Amino acid sequence: MPIYEFKCASCGQRFEKLCNIGENGGKFTCPKCGKAGPGRVMSGFASKGSDKGGFAGTAGSGCGGCTSSNCGSCH
Ligand SMILES: [Zn+2]
């Protein structure tokens, strides 16, 4: 069973619960204030930062002397 993260809409408390796939957390209650029906939070990835960058030079057509993928300006 996956662990989903929930956030209470009332007090903002975040907590994790083991859920069956497809459950939306409607049966859970906030451990802090007791409000039912917390919202599910998508967690674990893509929560911050960027997935771009970090792959310079992997295009295969550079010459080694430049970081461009087509090095049209160095020959
Ligand atoms: Zn709460």
N, CA, C, O and the ligand as a Tripos MOL2 file, in Angstrom:
@<TRIPOS>MOLECULE
protein
  301   299    76     0     0
PROTEIN
NO_CHARGES

@<TRIPOS>ATOM
      1 N           0.8510   -1.2050    0.0000 N.3       1 MET1
      2 CA          0.0000    0.0000    0.0000 C.3       1 MET1
      3 C           0.8770    1.2430    0.0000 C.2       1 MET1
      4 O           1.8740    1.3040    0.7200 O.2       1 MET1
      5 N           0.5250    2.1930   -0.7730 N.am      2 PRO2
      6 CA          1.3000    3.4400   -0.7950 C.3       2 PRO2
      7 C           0.9960    4.3020    0.4250 C.2       2 PRO2
      8 O          -0.0720    4.2170    1.0310 O.2       2 PRO2
      9 N           1.9570    5.1170    0.7510 N.am      3 ILE3
     10 CA          1.7370    6.1040    1.8080 C.3       3 ILE3
     11 C           1.4120    7.4330    1.1510 C.2       3 ILE3
     12 O           2.1800    7.9410    0.3340 O.2       3 ILE3
     13 N           0.2890    7.9790    1.5070 N.am      4 TYR4
     14 CA         -0.0890    9.2820    0.9750 C.3       4 TYR4
     15 C           0.0630   10.3280    2.0650 C.2       4 TYR4
     16 O          -0.0760   10.0570    3.2580 O.2       4 TYR4
     17 N           0.3480   11.5120    1.6090 N.am      5 GLU5
     18 CA          0.4610   12.6190    2.5480 C.3       5 GLU5
     19 C          -0.7970   13.4710    2.4430 C.2       5 GLU5
     20 O          -1.2820   13.7660    1.3510 O.2       5 GLU5
     21 N          -1.2990   13.8470    3.5790 N.am      6 PHE6
     22 CA         -2.5030   14.6700    3.6330 C.3       6 PHE6
     23 C          -2.2150   15.9700    4.3520 C.2       6 PHE6
     24 O          -1.3110   16.0730    5.1810 O.2       6 PHE6
     25 N          -3.0060   16.9400    4.0090 N.am      7 LYS7
     26 CA         -2.8830   18.2270    4.6940 C.3       7 LYS7
     27 C          -4.2570   18.6730    5.1370 C.2       7 LYS7
     28 O          -5.1940   18.7330    4.3400 O.2       7 LYS7
     29 N          -4.3660   18.9780    6.3880 N.am      8 CYS8
     30 CA         -5.6330   19.4230    6.9350 C.3       8 CYS8
     31 C          -5.9800   20.8190    6.4150 C.2       8 CYS8
     32 O          -5.1690   21.7440    6.4720 O.2       8 CYS8
     33 N          -7.1880   20.9400    5.9150 N.am      9 ALA9
     34 CA         -7.6190   22.2370    5.3800 C.3       9 ALA9
     35 C          -7.9520   23.2210    6.4900 C.2       9 ALA9
     36 O          -8.0620   24.4240    6.2550 O.2       9 ALA9
     37 N          -8.1090   22.7040    7.6930 N.am     10 SER10
     38 CA         -8.5030   23.5730    8.7880 C.3      10 SER10
     39 C          -7.3000   24.1870    9.5000 C.2      10 SER10
     40 O          -7.2340   25.3980    9.7130 O.2      10 SER10
     41 N          -6.3490   23.3190    9.8630 N.am     11 CYS11
     42 CA         -5.2200   23.8280   10.6500 C.3      11 CYS11
     43 C          -3.8930   23.7380    9.9110 C.2      11 CYS11
     44 O          -2.8810   24.2580   10.3810 O.2      11 CYS11
     45 N          -3.8930   23.0800    8.7530 N.am     12 GLY12
     46 CA         -2.6700   23.0110    7.9740 C.3      12 GLY12
     47 C          -1.7270   21.8890    8.3810 C.2      12 GLY12
     48 O          -0.6330   21.7700    7.8290 O.2      12 GLY12
     49 N          -2.1320   21.0790    9.3250 N.am     13 GLN13
     50 CA         -1.2950   19.9680    9.7690 C.3      13 GLN13
     51 C          -1.0770   18.9780    8.6280 C.2      13 GLN13
     52 O          -2.0220   18.6140    7.9280 O.2      13 GLN13
     53 N           0.1500   18.5510    8.4460 N.am     14 ARG14
     54 CA          0.4440   17.5180    7.4510 C.3      14 ARG14
     55 C           0.6820   16.1980    8.1520 C.2      14 ARG14
     56 O           1.3070   16.1420    9.2100 O.2      14 ARG14
     57 N           0.1770   15.1410    7.5510 N.am     15 PHE15
     58 CA          0.3970   13.8120    8.1220 C.3      15 PHE15
     59 C           0.3060   12.7810    7.0220 C.2      15 PHE15
     60 O          -0.2540   13.0280    5.9540 O.2      15 PHE15
     61 N           0.8700   11.6140    7.3050 N.am     16 GLU16
     62 CA          0.9030   10.5620    6.3000 C.3      16 GLU16
     63 C           0.0590    9.3890    6.7500 C.2      16 GLU16
     64 O          -0.0170    9.0760    7.9390 O.2      16 GLU16
     65 N          -0.5760    8.7410    5.7810 N.am     17 LYS17
     66 CA         -1.3960    7.5720    6.0840 C.3      17 LYS17
     67 C          -1.1690    6.5120    5.0140 C.2      17 LYS17
     68 O          -0.9680    6.8190    3.8390 O.2      17 LYS17
     69 N          -1.2080    5.2670    5.4490 N.am     18 LEU18
     70 CA         -1.2420    4.1780    4.4850 C.3      18 LEU18
     71 C          -2.6380    4.0900    3.9040 C.2      18 LEU18
     72 O          -3.6260    4.0610    4.6370 O.2      18 LEU18
     73 N          -2.7150    4.0490    2.5930 N.am     19 CYS19
     74 CA         -4.0170    4.0370    1.9430 C.3      19 CYS19
     75 C          -4.0850    2.9240    0.9170 C.2      19 CYS19
     76 O          -3.0610    2.5050    0.3770 O.2      19 CYS19
     77 N          -5.2520    2.4590    0.6550 N.am     20 ASN20
     78 CA         -5.4640    1.6430   -0.5260 C.3      20 ASN20
     79 C          -5.4280    2.5500   -1.7400 C.2      20 ASN20
     80 O          -5.7830    3.7270   -1.6700 O.2      20 ASN20
     81 N          -4.9930    1.9830   -2.8490 N.am     21 ILE21
     82 CA         -4.9490    2.7710   -4.0790 C.3      21 ILE21
     83 C          -6.3520    3.2650   -4.4250 C.2      21 ILE21
     84 O          -7.3170    2.5010   -4.4130 O.2      21 ILE21
     85 N          -6.4410    4.5270   -4.7260 N.am     22 GLY22
     86 CA         -7.7260    5.1070   -5.0880 C.3      22 GLY22
     87 C          -8.4320    5.7920   -3.9320 C.2      22 GLY22
     88 O          -9.3800    6.5510   -4.1330 O.2      22 GLY22
     89 N          -7.9670    5.5210   -2.7250 N.am     23 GLU23
     90 CA         -8.5960    6.2290   -1.6060 C.3      23 GLU23
     91 C          -8.2280    7.7020   -1.6440 C.2      23 GLU23
     92 O          -7.1150    8.0660   -2.0230 O.2      23 GLU23
     93 N          -9.1410    8.5160   -1.2610 N.am     24 ASN24
     94 CA         -8.8710    9.9520   -1.3070 C.3      24 ASN24
     95 C          -8.7140   10.5650    0.0790 C.2      24 ASN24
     96 O          -8.6040   11.7840    0.2100 O.2      24 ASN24
     97 N          -8.7030    9.7490    1.0870 N.am     25 GLY25
     98 CA         -8.4630   10.2770    2.4230 C.3      25 GLY25
     99 C          -9.6930   10.8080    3.1270 C.2      25 GLY25
    100 O          -9.5970   11.3570    4.2250 O.2      25 GLY25
    101 N         -10.8410   10.6500    2.5080 N.am     26 GLY26
    102 CA        -12.0490   11.2030    3.0940 C.3      26 GLY26
    103 C         -12.4440   10.5990    4.4210 C.2      26 GLY26
    104 O         -13.2060   11.1910    5.1860 O.2      26 GLY26
    105 N         -11.9130    9.3960    4.6960 N.am     27 LYS27
    106 CA        -12.2780    8.7510    5.9550 C.3      27 LYS27
    107 C         -11.3260    9.0890    7.0920 C.2      27 LYS27
    108 O         -11.5440    8.7000    8.2390 O.2      27 LYS27
    109 N         -10.2760    9.8140    6.7570 N.am     28 PHE28
    110 CA         -9.3080   10.1490    7.7930 C.3      28 PHE28
    111 C          -9.6740   11.4610    8.4720 C.2      28 PHE28
    112 O         -10.4270   12.2840    7.9510 O.2      28 PHE28
    113 N          -9.1130   11.6080    9.6360 N.am     29 THR29
    114 CA         -9.2980   12.8750   10.3460 C.3      29 THR29
    115 C          -7.9370   13.4290   10.7350 C.2      29 THR29
    116 O          -6.9770   12.6830   10.9260 O.2      29 THR29
    117 N          -7.8720   14.7120   10.8450 N.am     30 CYS30
    118 CA         -6.6380   15.3790   11.2340 C.3      30 CYS30
    119 C          -6.2330   14.9520   12.6490 C.2      30 CYS30
    120 O          -7.0490   15.0110   13.5690 O.2      30 CYS30
    121 N          -4.9830   14.5230   12.8290 N.am     31 PRO31
    122 CA         -4.5330   14.1140   14.1710 C.3      31 PRO31
    123 C          -4.3790   15.2980   15.1270 C.2      31 PRO31
    124 O          -4.2530   15.1220   16.3390 O.2      31 PRO31
    125 N          -4.3920   16.4660   14.5790 N.am     32 LYS32
    126 CA         -4.1700   17.6390   15.4260 C.3      32 LYS32
    127 C          -5.4840   18.2630   15.8900 C.2      32 LYS32
    128 O          -5.6820   18.5230   17.0760 O.2      32 LYS32
    129 N          -6.3850   18.5000   14.9150 N.am     33 CYS33
    130 CA         -7.6190   19.1940   15.2830 C.3      33 CYS33
    131 C          -8.8680   18.3170   15.1230 C.2      33 CYS33
    132 O          -9.9510   18.6720   15.5870 O.2      33 CYS33
    133 N          -8.6960   17.1580   14.4550 N.am     34 GLY34
    134 CA         -9.8130   16.2330   14.3590 C.3      34 GLY34
    135 C         -10.7530   16.4800   13.2020 C.2      34 GLY34
    136 O         -11.7590   15.7830   13.0710 O.2      34 GLY34
    137 N         -10.4580   17.4400   12.3690 N.am     35 LYS35
    138 CA        -11.3220   17.7210   11.2390 C.3      35 LYS35
    139 C         -11.2380   16.5890   10.2210 C.2      35 LYS35
    140 O         -10.1490   16.0930    9.9330 O.2      35 LYS35
    141 N         -12.3590   16.1880    9.6880 N.am     36 ALA36
    142 CA        -12.3990   15.0860    8.7310 C.3      36 ALA36
    143 C         -12.1250   15.5880    7.3190 C.2      36 ALA36
    144 O         -12.2750   16.7700    7.0090 O.2      36 ALA36
    145 N         -11.7200   14.6460    6.4790 N.am     37 GLY37
    146 CA        -11.5880   14.9350    5.0530 C.3      37 GLY37
    147 C         -10.4070   15.8090    4.6860 C.2      37 GLY37
    148 O         -10.5830   16.8330    4.0270 O.2      37 GLY37
    149 N          -9.2050   15.4280    5.0990 N.am     38 PRO38
    150 CA         -8.0350   16.2160    4.7200 C.3      38 PRO38
    151 C          -7.7690   16.1120    3.2220 C.2      38 PRO38
    152 O          -8.1880   15.1480    2.5820 O.2      38 PRO38
    153 N          -7.0970   17.0720    2.6790 N.am     39 GLY39
    154 CA         -6.7530   17.0420    1.2580 C.3      39 GLY39
    155 C          -5.4840   16.2590    1.0300 C.2      39 GLY39
    156 O          -4.5620   16.3170    1.8430 O.2      39 GLY39
    157 N          -5.4260   15.5370   -0.0530 N.am     40 ARG40
    158 CA         -4.2280   14.7660   -0.3410 C.3      40 ARG40
    159 C          -3.1680   15.6660   -0.9540 C.2      40 ARG40
    160 O          -3.4600   16.5440   -1.7660 O.2      40 ARG40
    161 N          -1.9310   15.4240   -0.5430 N.am     41 VAL41
    162 CA         -0.8080   16.2160   -1.0410 C.3      41 VAL41
    163 C           0.0520   15.3290   -1.9220 C.2      41 VAL41
    164 O           0.4210   14.2220   -1.5280 O.2      41 VAL41
    165 N           0.3650   15.8060   -3.0900 N.am     42 MET42
    166 CA          1.2880   15.0780   -3.9450 C.3      42 MET42
    167 C           2.7010   15.3270   -3.4460 C.2      42 MET42
    168 O           3.1830   16.4600   -3.4760 O.2      42 MET42
    169 N           3.3500   14.3000   -2.9990 N.am     43 SER43
    170 CA          4.6550   14.4830   -2.4000 C.3      43 SER43
    171 C           5.6540   13.5140   -3.0000 C.2      43 SER43
    172 O           5.2950   12.6420   -3.7910 O.2      43 SER43
    173 N           6.8580   13.6680   -2.6310 N.am     44 GLY44
    174 CA          7.8930   12.7110   -3.0340 C.3      44 GLY44
    175 C           8.7090   13.1480   -4.2310 C.2      44 GLY44
    176 O           9.8850   12.7950   -4.3310 O.2      44 GLY44
    177 N           8.1290   13.8930   -5.1250 N.am     45 PHE45
    178 CA          8.8950   14.3780   -6.2640 C.3      45 PHE45
    179 C           8.2560   15.6420   -6.7990 C.2      45 PHE45
    180 O           7.0920   15.9400   -6.5290 O.2      45 PHE45
    181 N           9.0460   16.3790   -7.5640 N.am     46 ALA46
    182 CA          8.5750   17.5940   -8.2240 C.3      46 ALA46
    183 C           7.9960   18.6040   -7.2480 C.2      46 ALA46
    184 O           7.1750   19.4390   -7.6280 O.2      46 ALA46
    185 N           8.4130   18.5320   -6.0090 N.am     47 SER47
    186 CA          7.8530   19.4560   -5.0410 C.3      47 SER47
    187 C           8.6280   20.7660   -4.9910 C.2      47 SER47
    188 O           8.1090   21.7900   -4.5460 O.2      47 SER47
    189 N           9.8640   20.7240   -5.4480 N.am     48 LYS48
    190 CA         10.6380   21.9600   -5.4310 C.3      48 LYS48
    191 C          11.7620   21.8620   -6.4390 C.2      48 LYS48
    192 O          12.0950   20.7690   -6.8980 O.2      48 LYS48
    193 N          12.3350   22.9670   -6.7770 N.am     49 GLY49
    194 CA         13.4330   22.9800   -7.7120 C.3      49 GLY49
    195 C          12.9610   22.7870   -9.1380 C.2      49 GLY49
    196 O          11.7900   22.9830   -9.4640 O.2      49 GLY49
    197 N          13.8970   22.4020   -9.9680 N.am     50 SER50
    198 CA         13.5970   22.2750  -11.3920 C.3      50 SER50
    199 C          14.1410   20.9630  -11.9120 C.2      50 SER50
    200 O          15.1310   20.4430  -11.3980 O.2      50 SER50
    201 N          13.4990   20.4370  -12.9180 N.am     51 ASP51
    202 CA         14.0210   19.2180  -13.5370 C.3      51 ASP51
    203 C          14.8010   19.5400  -14.8070 C.2      51 ASP51
    204 O          15.1600   18.6470  -15.5750 O.2      51 ASP51
    205 N          15.0510   20.8070  -15.0110 N.am     52 LYS52
    206 CA         15.8240   21.1970  -16.1860 C.3      52 LYS52
    207 C          17.2860   21.4350  -15.8020 C.2      52 LYS52
    208 O          17.6100   21.7020  -14.6450 O.2      52 LYS52
    209 N          18.1300   21.3310  -16.7800 N.am     53 GLY53
    210 CA         19.5380   21.5750  -16.5390 C.3      53 GLY53
    211 C          20.2600   20.3370  -16.0530 C.2      53 GLY53
    212 O          19.6470   19.3220  -15.7190 O.2      53 GLY53
    213 N          21.5740   20.4460  -16.0210 N.am     54 GLY54
    214 CA         22.3670   19.3400  -15.5270 C.3      54 GLY54
    215 C          22.7270   18.3050  -16.5670 C.2      54 GLY54
    216 O          23.3840   17.3150  -16.2450 O.2      54 GLY54
    217 N          22.3180   18.5050  -17.7990 N.am     55 PHE55
    218 CA         22.6020   17.5150  -18.8250 C.3      55 PHE55
    219 C          23.3890   18.1070  -19.9940 C.2      55 PHE55
    220 O          23.3730   17.5590  -21.0960 O.2      55 PHE55
    221 N          24.0580   19.1970  -19.7600 N.am     56 ALA56
    222 CA         24.8470   19.8100  -20.8200 C.3      56 ALA56
    223 C          25.9240   18.8440  -21.2930 C.2      56 ALA56
    224 O          26.5650   18.1680  -20.4890 O.2      56 ALA56
    225 N          26.1090   18.7910  -22.5740 N.am     57 GLY57
    226 CA         27.1740   17.9600  -23.1120 C.3      57 GLY57
    227 C          26.7580   16.5410  -23.4370 C.2      57 GLY57
    228 O          27.5980   15.7490  -23.8660 O.2      57 GLY57
    229 N          25.5290   16.1960  -23.2540 N.am     58 THR58
    230 CA         25.1020   14.8300  -23.5310 C.3      58 THR58
    231 C          24.4560   14.7060  -24.9110 C.2      58 THR58
    232 O          24.0020   13.6250  -25.2850 O.2      58 THR58
    233 N          24.4110   15.7900  -25.6590 N.am     59 ALA59
    234 CA         23.7350   15.7420  -26.9510 C.3      59 ALA59
    235 C          24.5680   14.9980  -27.9960 C.2      59 ALA59
    236 O          24.0180   14.4870  -28.9720 O.2      59 ALA59
    237 N          25.8540   14.9350  -27.8070 N.am     60 GLY60
    238 CA         26.6700   14.1010  -28.6690 C.3      60 GLY60
    239 C          27.2650   14.7910  -29.8700 C.2      60 GLY60
    240 O          28.1290   14.2110  -30.5280 O.2      60 GLY60
    241 N          26.8440   16.0030  -30.1910 N.am     61 SER61
    242 CA         27.3590   16.6480  -31.3790 C.3      61 SER61
    243 C          28.2980   17.8030  -31.0510 C.2      61 SER61
    244 O          28.7400   18.5080  -31.9580 O.2      61 SER61
    245 N          28.6030   18.0050  -29.8090 N.am     62 GLY62
    246 CA         29.5470   19.0460  -29.4300 C.3      62 GLY62
    247 C          30.9710   18.5980  -29.7210 C.2      62 GLY62
    248 O          31.2110   17.4160  -29.9670 O.2      62 GLY62
    249 N          31.9100   19.5240  -29.6960 N.am     63 CYS63
    250 CA         33.2870   19.2010  -30.0480 C.3      63 CYS63
    251 C          34.1770   18.9880  -28.8330 C.2      63 CYS63
    252 O          35.3400   18.6140  -28.9840 O.2      63 CYS63
    253 N          33.6680   19.2130  -27.6600 N.am     64 GLY64
    254 CA         34.4850   19.0760  -26.4710 C.3      64 GLY64
    255 C          35.0810   20.3780  -26.0100 C.2      64 GLY64
    256 O          35.4210   20.5330  -24.8370 O.2      64 GLY64
    257 N          35.2110   21.3180  -26.9260 N.am     65 GLY65
    258 CA         35.7640   22.6220  -26.5850 C.3      65 GLY65
    259 C          34.7030   23.6440  -26.2610 C.2      65 GLY65
    260 O          35.0090   24.7570  -25.8340 O.2      65 GLY65
    261 N          33.4700   23.2710  -26.4620 N.am     66 CYS66
    262 CA         32.3830   24.1850  -26.1400 C.3      66 CYS66
    263 C          31.2530   23.3840  -25.4950 C.2      66 CYS66
    264 O          31.2320   22.1560  -25.5690 O.2      66 CYS66
    265 N          30.3510   24.0640  -24.8880 N.am     67 THR67
    266 CA         29.2580   23.3820  -24.2150 C.3      67 THR67
    267 C          27.9770   23.4180  -25.0210 C.2      67 THR67
    268 O          26.9430   22.9060  -24.5910 O.2      67 THR67
    269 N          28.0510   24.0160  -26.1710 N.am     68 SER68
    270 CA         26.8630   24.0470  -27.0420 C.3      68 SER68
    271 C          26.6240   22.6910  -27.6660 C.2      68 SER68
    272 O          27.5580   21.9070  -27.8380 O.2      68 SER68
    273 N          25.4110   22.4170  -27.9960 N.am     69 SER69
    274 CA         25.1040   21.1160  -28.5830 C.3      69 SER69
    275 C          25.3980   21.0610  -30.0810 C.2      69 SER69
    276 O          25.4470   19.9780  -30.6640 O.2      69 SER69
    277 N          25.5930   22.2170  -30.7000 N.am     70 ASN70
    278 CA         25.8770   22.1870  -32.1380 C.3      70 ASN70
    279 C          27.1590   22.9170  -32.4940 C.2      70 ASN70
    280 O          27.5250   22.9710  -33.6680 O.2      70 ASN70
    281 N          27.8200   23.4550  -31.5570 N.am     71 CYS71
    282 CA         29.0970   24.1750  -31.6790 C.3      71 CYS71
    283 C          29.3330   24.8430  -33.0290 C.2      71 CYS71
    284 O          30.3900   24.6810  -33.6400 O.2      71 CYS71
    285 N          28.3570   25.5800  -33.4750 N.am     72 GLY72
    286 CA         28.5010   26.2590  -34.7500 C.3      72 GLY72
    287 C          29.4400   27.4460  -34.6960 C.2      72 GLY72
    288 O          29.8240   27.9650  -35.7430 O.2      72 GLY72
    289 N          29.8230   27.8950  -33.5040 N.am     73 SER73
    290 CA         30.6100   29.1060  -33.4020 C.3      73 SER73
    291 C          32.0750   28.8390  -33.0690 C.2      73 SER73
    292 O          32.8500   29.7860  -32.9320 O.2      73 SER73
    293 N          32.4650   27.5940  -32.9390 N.am     74 CYS74
    294 CA         33.8450   27.3280  -32.5170 C.3      74 CYS74
    295 C          34.6880   26.6570  -33.5990 C.2      74 CYS74
    296 O          35.8550   26.3470  -33.3580 O.2      74 CYS74
    297 N          34.1400   26.4330  -34.7520 N.am     75 HIS75
    298 CA         34.9510   25.8200  -35.8040 C.3      75 HIS75
    299 C          35.2830   26.8260  -36.8910 C.2      75 HIS75
    300 O          35.9610   26.4850  -37.8610 O.2      75 HIS75
    301 ZN         -6.3310   19.9470   11.4840 Zn       76 ZN76
@<TRIPOS>BOND
     1     1     2 1
     2     2     3 1
     3     3     4 2
     4     3     5 am
     5     5     6 1
     6     6     7 1
     7     7     8 2
     8     7     9 am
     9     9    10 1
    10    10    11 1
    11    11    12 2
    12    11    13 am
    13    13    14 1
    14    14    15 1
    15    15    16 2
    16    15    17 am
    17    17    18 1
    18    18    19 1
    19    19    20 2
    20    19    21 am
    21    21    22 1
    22    22    23 1
    23    23    24 2
    24    23    25 am
    25    25    26 1
    26    26    27 1
    27    27    28 2
    28    27    29 am
    29    29    30 1
    30    30    31 1
    31    31    32 2
    32    31    33 am
    33    33    34 1
    34    34    35 1
    35    35    36 2
    36    35    37 am
    37    37    38 1
    38    38    39 1
    39    39    40 2
    40    39    41 am
    41    41    42 1
    42    42    43 1
    43    43    44 2
    44    43    45 am
    45    45    46 1
    46    46    47 1
    47    47    48 2
    48    47    49 am
    49    49    50 1
    50    50    51 1
    51    51    52 2
    52    51    53 am
    53    53    54 1
    54    54    55 1
    55    55    56 2
    56    55    57 am
    57    57    58 1
    58    58    59 1
    59    59    60 2
    60    59    61 am
    61    61    62 1
    62    62    63 1
    63    63    64 2
    64    63    65 am
    65    65    66 1
    66    66    67 1
    67    67    68 2
    68    67    69 am
    69    69    70 1
    70    70    71 1
    71    71    72 2
    72    71    73 am
    73    73    74 1
    74    74    75 1
    75    75    76 2
    76    75    77 am
    77    77    78 1
    78    78    79 1
    79    79    80 2
    80    79    81 am
    81    81    82 1
    82    82    83 1
    83    83    84 2
    84    83    85 am
    85    85    86 1
    86    86    87 1
    87    87    88 2
    88    87    89 am
    89    89    90 1
    90    90    91 1
    91    91    92 2
    92    91    93 am
    93    93    94 1
    94    94    95 1
    95    95    96 2
    96    95    97 am
    97    97    98 1
    98    98    99 1
    99    99   100 2
   100    99   101 am
   101   101   102 1
   102   102   103 1
   103   103   104 2
   104   103   105 am
   105   105   106 1
   106   106   107 1
   107   107   108 2
   108   107   109 am
   109   109   110 1
   110   110   111 1
   111   111   112 2
   112   111   113 am
   113   113   114 1
   114   114   115 1
   115   115   116 2
   116   115   117 am
   117   117   118 1
   118   118   119 1
   119   119   120 2
   120   119   121 am
   121   121   122 1
   122   122   123 1
   123   123   124 2
   124   123   125 am
   125   125   126 1
   126   126   127 1
   127   127   128 2
   128   127   129 am
   129   129   130 1
   130   130   131 1
   131   131   132 2
   132   131   133 am
   133   133   134 1
   134   134   135 1
   135   135   136 2
   136   135   137 am
   137   137   138 1
   138   138   139 1
   139   139   140 2
   140   139   141 am
   141   141   142 1
   142   142   143 1
   143   143   144 2
   144   143   145 am
   145   145   146 1
   146   146   147 1
   147   147   148 2
   148   147   149 am
   149   149   150 1
   150   150   151 1
   151   151   152 2
   152   151   153 am
   153   153   154 1
   154   154   155 1
   155   155   156 2
   156   155   157 am
   157   157   158 1
   158   158   159 1
   159   159   160 2
   160   159   161 am
   161   161   162 1
   162   162   163 1
   163   163   164 2
   164   163   165 am
   165   165   166 1
   166   166   167 1
   167   167   168 2
   168   167   169 am
   169   169   170 1
   170   170   171 1
   171   171   172 2
   172   171   173 am
   173   173   174 1
   174   174   175 1
   175   175   176 2
   176   175   177 am
   177   177   178 1
   178   178   179 1
   179   179   180 2
   180   179   181 am
   181   181   182 1
   182   182   183 1
   183   183   184 2
   184   183   185 am
   185   185   186 1
   186   186   187 1
   187   187   188 2
   188   187   189 am
   189   189   190 1
   190   190   191 1
   191   191   192 2
   192   191   193 am
   193   193   194 1
   194   194   195 1
   195   195   196 2
   196   195   197 am
   197   197   198 1
   198   198   199 1
   199   199   200 2
   200   199   201 am
   201   201   202 1
   202   202   203 1
   203   203   204 2
   204   203   205 am
   205   205   206 1
   206   206   207 1
   207   207   208 2
   208   207   209 am
   209   209   210 1
   210   210   211 1
   211   211   212 2
   212   211   213 am
   213   213   214 1
   214   214   215 1
   215   215   216 2
   216   215   217 am
   217   217   218 1
   218   218   219 1
   219   219   220 2
   220   219   221 am
   221   221   222 1
   222   222   223 1
   223   223   224 2
   224   223   225 am
   225   225   226 1
   226   226   227 1
   227   227   228 2
   228   227   229 am
   229   229   230 1
   230   230   231 1
   231   231   232 2
   232   231   233 am
   233   233   234 1
   234   234   235 1
   235   235   236 2
   236   235   237 am
   237   237   238 1
   238   238   239 1
   239   239   240 2
   240   239   241 am
   241   241   242 1
   242   242   243 1
   243   243   244 2
   244   243   245 am
   245   245   246 1
   246   246   247 1
   247   247   248 2
   248   247   249 am
   249   249   250 1
   250   250   251 1
   251   251   252 2
   252   251   253 am
   253   253   254 1
   254   254   255 1
   255   255   256 2
   256   255   257 am
   257   257   258 1
   258   258   259 1
   259   259   260 2
   260   259   261 am
   261   261   262 1
   262   262   263 1
   263   263   264 2
   264   263   265 am
   265   265   266 1
   266   266   267 1
   267   267   268 2
   268   267   269 am
   269   269   270 1
   270   270   271 1
   271   271   272 2
   272   271   273 am
   273   273   274 1
   274   274   275 1
   275   275   276 2
   276   275   277 am
   277   277   278 1
   278   278   279 1
   279   279   280 2
   280   279   281 am
   281   281   282 1
   282   282   283 1
   283   283   284 2
   284   283   285 am
   285   285   286 1
   286   286   287 1
   287   287   288 2
   288   287   289 am
   289   289   290 1
   290   290   291 1
   291   291   292 2
   292   291   293 am
   293   293   294 1
   294   294   295 1
   295   295   296 2
   296   295   297 am
   297   297   298 1
   298   298   299 1
   299   299   300 2
@<TRIPOS>SUBSTRUCTURE
     1 MET1         2 RESIDUE 1 A MET
     2 PRO2         6 RESIDUE 1 A PRO
     3 ILE3        10 RESIDUE 1 A ILE
     4 TYR4        14 RESIDUE 1 A TYR
     5 GLU5        18 RESIDUE 1 A GLU
     6 PHE6        22 RESIDUE 1 A PHE
     7 LYS7        26 RESIDUE 1 A LYS
     8 CYS8        30 RESIDUE 1 A CYS
     9 ALA9        34 RESIDUE 1 A ALA
    10 SER10       38 RESIDUE 1 A SER
    11 CYS11       42 RESIDUE 1 A CYS
    12 GLY12       46 RESIDUE 1 A GLY
    13 GLN13       50 RESIDUE 1 A GLN
    14 ARG14       54 RESIDUE 1 A ARG
    15 PHE15       58 RESIDUE 1 A PHE
    16 GLU16       62 RESIDUE 1 A GLU
    17 LYS17       66 RESIDUE 1 A LYS
    18 LEU18       70 RESIDUE 1 A LEU
    19 CYS19       74 RESIDUE 1 A CYS
    20 ASN20       78 RESIDUE 1 A ASN
    21 ILE21       82 RESIDUE 1 A ILE
    22 GLY22       86 RESIDUE 1 A GLY
    23 GLU23       90 RESIDUE 1 A GLU
    24 ASN24       94 RESIDUE 1 A ASN
    25 GLY25       98 RESIDUE 1 A GLY
    26 GLY26      102 RESIDUE 1 A GLY
    27 LYS27      106 RESIDUE 1 A LYS
    28 PHE28      110 RESIDUE 1 A PHE
    29 THR29      114 RESIDUE 1 A THR
    30 CYS30      118 RESIDUE 1 A CYS
    31 PRO31      122 RESIDUE 1 A PRO
    32 LYS32      126 RESIDUE 1 A LYS
    33 CYS33      130 RESIDUE 1 A CYS
    34 GLY34      134 RESIDUE 1 A GLY
    35 LYS35      138 RESIDUE 1 A LYS
    36 ALA36      142 RESIDUE 1 A ALA
    37 GLY37      146 RESIDUE 1 A GLY
    38 PRO38      150 RESIDUE 1 A PRO
    39 GLY39      154 RESIDUE 1 A GLY
    40 ARG40      158 RESIDUE 1 A ARG
    41 VAL41      162 RESIDUE 1 A VAL
    42 MET42      166 RESIDUE 1 A MET
    43 SER43      170 RESIDUE 1 A SER
    44 GLY44      174 RESIDUE 1 A GLY
    45 PHE45      178 RESIDUE 1 A PHE
    46 ALA46      182 RESIDUE 1 A ALA
    47 SER47      186 RESIDUE 1 A SER
    48 LYS48      190 RESIDUE 1 A LYS
    49 GLY49      194 RESIDUE 1 A GLY
    50 SER50      198 RESIDUE 1 A SER
    51 ASP51      202 RESIDUE 1 A ASP
    52 LYS52      206 RESIDUE 1 A LYS
    53 GLY53      210 RESIDUE 1 A GLY
    54 GLY54      214 RESIDUE 1 A GLY
    55 PHE55      218 RESIDUE 1 A PHE
    56 ALA56      222 RESIDUE 1 A ALA
    57 GLY57      226 RESIDUE 1 A GLY
    58 THR58      230 RESIDUE 1 A THR
    59 ALA59      234 RESIDUE 1 A ALA
    60 GLY60      238 RESIDUE 1 A GLY
    61 SER61      242 RESIDUE 1 A SER
    62 GLY62      246 RESIDUE 1 A GLY
    63 CYS63      250 RESIDUE 1 A CYS
    64 GLY64      254 RESIDUE 1 A GLY
    65 GLY65      258 RESIDUE 1 A GLY
    66 CYS66      262 RESIDUE 1 A CYS
    67 THR67      266 RESIDUE 1 A THR
    68 SER68      270 RESIDUE 1 A SER
    69 SER69      274 RESIDUE 1 A SER
    70 ASN70      278 RESIDUE 1 A ASN
    71 CYS71      282 RESIDUE 1 A CYS
    72 GLY72      286 RESIDUE 1 A GLY
    73 SER73      290 RESIDUE 1 A SER
    74 CYS74      294 RESIDUE 1 A CYS
    75 HIS75      298 RESIDUE 1 A HIS
    76 ZN76       301 GROUP 0 **** ****
